[in-house]
Amino acid sequence: MTIERTLEGNAQIVRIGGGRHATRYLASRRGVGEPDWHLITLSSVHPVDADSRNTTIVVAFGYVSLMLLAF
């Protein structure tokens, strides 16, 4: 597990596996109980990456369309 980025609120973006195409996860940690235990949950970052990529494509097409209409 490689820590890619540290976020606020005991959260991190981590890569599990080797290589450049290793799966990325959001790891969040919470304290549980008195004996200093921690619960770590992993959530895939893939849906967020896909949504941001799709939004970028739609905005780019919209911008190009407006520029073509302006001329």
C-alpha positions in Angstrom: 0.0 0.0 0.0 1.4 3.4 -1.1 0.0 6.7 0.3 -0.5 9.0 -2.7 -2.1 11.9 -0.9 -3.1 12.9 2.6 -6.4 14.6 3.1 -8.2 16.3 5.9 -10.1 14.4 8.6 -7.9 11.2 8.8 -8.3 10.4 5.1 -5.8 9.4 2.5 -5.7 8.4 -1.2 -3.8 5.2 -1.3 -2.7 2.8 -4.1 -2.9 -0.9 -3.5 -0.8 -3.1 -5.7 2.3 -2.4 -7.7 2.9 -0.4 -10.8 1.4 2.7 -12.3 -2.1 1.3 -12.9 -2.6 0.1 -9.3 -6.1 0.6 -7.9 -6.7 3.8 -6.0 -8.8 4.0 -2.8 -10.0 6.6 -0.3 -8.8 5.3 3.1 -10.5 6.8 6.1 -9.6 6.0 9.7 -11.6 6.3 12.8 -10.7 5.5 16.4 -12.7 2.7 18.0 -12.8 2.1 21.7 -10.3 2.5 24.4 -7.5 0.1 23.5 -6.3 2.4 20.7 -7.9 0.4 17.9 -8.6 2.0 14.5 -11.2 1.1 11.9 -9.9 1.7 8.3 -12.4 1.7 5.5 -11.4 1.7 1.8 -13.7 3.1 -1.0 -12.8 2.9 -4.6 -11.9 6.3 -6.3 -12.7 5.0 -9.8 -16.3 6.3 -9.9 -15.1 9.8 -8.9 -12.4 9.7 -11.6 -14.9 8.6 -14.2 -17.4 11.4 -13.3 -14.7 14.1 -13.4 -13.4 12.8 -16.7 -16.9 12.8 -18.2 -17.7 16.3 -16.9 -14.5 17.6 -18.4 -15.4 16.2 -21.8 -18.9 17.7 -21.7 -17.6 21.1 -20.6 -15.0 21.0 -23.4 -17.6 20.2 -26.0 -19.9 22.9 -24.7 -17.0 25.5 -24.8 -16.1 24.5 -28.4 -19.7 24.7 -29.4 -20.1 28.2 -28.0 -16.8 29.4 -29.6 -18.0 28.1 -33.0 -21.4 29.9 -32.6 -19.6 33.1 -31.6 -17.7 33.3 -34.9 
